[in-house]
């Protein structure tokens, strides 16, 4: 195999695995942003996600995603 072919395969894996991790984590009600980031850094982590059970509860609320907060960037229109 040529070095260019190896690089191409690695880049394709680095693109496909995080997309797969995002899909699987959403279906299993896991933290999608964590799993996508973790699989970009270390792609074999997607194998752990494959074998994790599906959660019954919705994913935990993420820091900074408080919908009831009144301190939005844009003030309300009159």
FIVOBA-414084 format. One record per atom (N, C-alpha, C, CB): x, z, y. Coordinates in steps of 0.02 Angstrom, whole numbers, plus 50000, padded with zeros to 5 digits. Glycine has a CB too. Layout:
N
XZY
...
***
This chain:
78
500425000049941
500005000050000
500445000050062
499535006150000
500244996250111
500604995850174
500425001850217
500434989250211
500885003950261
500725009650306
500115008450349
501325011050351
499985002450369
499385000950409
498745001950371
499414993850434
498765000450306
498165001450264
498035008950254
498264997950196
498555012750245
498475020050237
498185023150300
499145023350220
498445021050358
498185023550421
497455021650431
498605020850480
497275015650412
496585013450418
496125017650374
496515006050399
496335019050313
495925023150268
495845030250296
496255023450198
496375033150321
496345039850350
495885040050410
497055042350370
495915035050453
495475034850512
494745034050492
495685029250559
494625029950442
493935029050418
493665035650390
493895023450365
494085039250353
493875045750326
493735050650383
494425048650279
494165050650435
494055055250491
493445053550532
494665055150536
493185047550525
492575045650560
491965047150517
492585038250579
491995045550453
491415046150409
491275053450389
491515041950347
491795057350374
491695064150349
491345068650401
492365067250330
491535068650465
491155072850513
490435070650522
491495072750580
490305064150517
489615061750521
489215064350461
489585054050524
489515063950402
489205066650342
489095074150347
489625064950280
489585077650374
489525084950383
488955086650431
490195087950409
488885082850485
488335084050531
487655083050499
488395079550591
487605077850459
486975076450424
486815081950373
487015069650388
487315083650332
487195088850281
487045095650312
487805089350236
487405097450365
487285103950395
486595104350428
487825105450447
486365098850455
485685098850484
485165099450429
485575092450524
485265096150373
484785096650318
484785103550286
484935091350265
485365106850287
485415113550256
485305119150307
486085114250222
485125117350368
484995122050422
485595126450437
484395126450405
486175123350441
486805126650458
486995124750529
487365124850408
487515127850556
487755126450623
488105119650624
488235132050648
487765114650651
488015107850648
488665106950686
487495103050675
488705109650746
489305108650787
489925111750753
489215111650857
489845117550721
490405120550686
490645116150629
490215127450659
490185113750588
490375109850530
490685103150549
489785108750485
490425099950601
490725093650624
491435094850648
490295090350680
491525100050690
492195101550715
492665103450658
492155107250766
492435107550612
492865109650556
493065103750513
492505114950514
492625099150503
492785093250461
493205088150497
492145089950437
493215088250563
493695084050599
494395086750590
493515083650675
494465093350592
495115096550583
495345096150510
495085103950606
494905097650463
495075097850392
494515094650352
495215105150369
494535088050341
493975084550308
493755087150240
494165077550301
494185089850197
493935092250133
493435098050137
494515094450090
493355101050196
492855106450203
492145103950190
492885109450273
492035097450194
491375094750180
491175096250107
491355087150193
491655097150063
491495098949994
491185105849989
492115098549950
491415110450032
491105117150034
490385116550058
491515121950080
490275112550107
489605111650135
489135108550084
489625107250198
489385104250042
488965101149991
488685106449944
489375095949951
489085111449927
488865116449878
488545122649909
489455118549838
488515123149975
488165128750006
487415127949997
488355129250082
487055133549986
486335132949979
485995131850047
486045139349946
485395129350043
485005128150104
484755134950130
484405123350090
484775135850196
484535142050227
483775141750234
484855143250295
483455147550227
482735147850237
482575148750311
482435153650197
483005152350346
482895153650417
483195147950458
483215160450438
482945147050519
483255141950562
483955144050581
482825140950626
484375139350604
485055141050624
485065146250680
485445134750645
485595150150683
485655155150735
485665151850803
486285159350725
485405155450854
485415152850922
486135152650947
484965157150969
486335147150974
487015146250997
487105149551066
487195138851001
487715151851078
487885154751143
487785149651198
488605157451142
487435151351250
487345146851306
486745142351300
487945142751315
486345143151248
485755138951240
485115142951248
485765135451172
485105147351297
484525151551309
484015147551350
484725158051346
483465145751319
482965141751353
482535145851402
482505138351302
482545152451395
482135156651438
482505158751501
481915162751401
483105156351510
483505158251567
483265154451629
484255156851554
483265157851686
483045154751749
483625152151791
482645159751790
484235153251769
484805151151809
485035144051790
485385156151799
484595139251803
484765132351788
485195129551844
484135128151778
485515123951831
485955120851879
485565118051938
486355115351846
484995114951924
484595112051977
484015116751994
484325105051957
483895117952058
483325122252076
482665118652062
483365124452150
482135122252050
481485119052036
481225115552099
480965124252012
480875110052087
480575106452143
479915109652164
480455099052124
479775109152228
479135112052253
478565107252244
479195113952326
***
